[in-house]
Structure formats: C-alpha cells, structure tokens
C-alpha cells in the first residue's frame, strides 16, 4: 500500500529516492492545468522549491480565488475528510496542510500508476 509520510519534505524525498519525483511533478502540473489554475515552475524544480511553489499557490487561491481553490481540490480529488480535519485558523498553516494533502494525493496517483503499470 502507499506509504504514510509525516510531512511534505519526507514525501518529496521518498519520491526522489524512488525515481518517481519527475512523474509527481508532471502529475501536479497536469492536474493544475485541468483545474485552469496556472502553476509555473521548471521541470527541473527541486523538491523544496516545489513544496514552496505549491504552498504559495494554495495560499493565494485561498485568499484571492476561493472558487478556483475548491476546483483544484476537486480535480486533484483531495479527500474532504482530510481538509475538514485541519485544526487551525491560521491561513498560512491551513495552506501548508492543504498543500501536503495535495502532494499526498498526487503521490498516490503516481505510485499506483507505477505499481500497476501493465
């Protein structure tokens, strides 16, 4: 089954060690495009920079474009239960937790595709 991660950094490092990081980057870009939300970063982005870019984008969407934020969550298929479980009122912390949930869901897609590729 898909491994559990304590934070975004651990997830991204694990993806890199398993040579699936680039697939994760491509999946993330694809789903943001499907949601009509621009997420601009190079293909060679480092894991820490990717984490920062996603966090900043989620923060911006929550603060400025809430409908697009909800659309991103829907397109990526982040579990509603995970979002409701966030126990803070600070928007920066909320956006950090939501970013982690987005990365976990994208990782799950990449991991399953890789594991069950025919």
N, C-alpha and C positions, 0 to 999 in steps of 0.2 A: 504494500500500500504506500501511498505518498507519505513521505517523512514530515514530521512536525518540526517547526522552526520557532525559536524564541523571538526572533526579530528579522527585519528585512535584510540586514547585513549578513546574517548566517544563511539565509535563503539564497542570496545572490552569490555568496562564496561557494556554497554547495553546488549551485547551477554551473558555476565556472569550473569547479573541480571535475564535474561530470560531463564537461564539454557540451552542455546544453544552454549555456548562457546566451549565445547568439540567437538560438531559437526562441528564448524567452524575450529578448529584445524585439525580435521580429513579430512575435505574437502580441506584445504590448502595443507596438506601433500599429499593427493591423486592427486591433480592437478599438483603439482611439480613433483611427480613421473611420471605422464603421459607425462610431458614435458622432461623427462630424466634429471632433474636437482635435485641434492641432496639437501635436506633441512633437516638438522639433528637437532631435538630437542625432548625432552621427552614429553610424553602425558600430563604430569602434569605441563607444562610450564606456567608461569604466563603471564597475558596479556601484561605487559610492556616488559618482555623478548621476547615474541612472536613478538611484534612490532619491537624490536631491531633486532632480527634474520632476519625477512623479509626485513627490511631496508638494513641491511648489505649484504644480498644475492642479492638484486636488484642492489645495488651499485656495487658489484663485477661483476655481469653479464653485466652491462652497460660498465664498464671499461675493462673487460677482455674477455668476451664471449658474444658479442653482438647478434650473431645468436641465442644462447640459450635464451637470454633475450627476443627476439622477439617471440620465440617459447612459452615461458611462458605466455606472453601476449595473444598469440593466443589460447593456451589451456584453460587458465582461462577465456578468452572471455572478456577482458577489452576493453571497447569502444575506438576506435581510436580517436574519438572526444575528449574524456577526456584527452588522452595523448597529443594531439595537443594543448589543452587549457592551458597546463602548461607554465607559463610565466616567466621562469628563465633560466639562462645559467649555473648556479652552479650545478654541478653533484650531490652534496650531497642533495641539495633541490629537484632536479628532482627525485632522487631515493626515497626521502621521500614522494613526491607527488604520484609517481607511486606505492609505497608500499600501500599508502592509497587507491588508486584506486583498487588495487588487493584485499585488505581486504574488500572494499565495495562490489565488485563483488562476492567474496566468501560468504560474509554475505547474499547477495541477494539469492544465490543458497540455502543456509541453511534455510533462512527464508521461501522461497517459498515451499521447501520440507516439512518443519514442518507445515506450514499453510494448505497445500493442501494434506497432507498425508491421504490416504484412509484406 
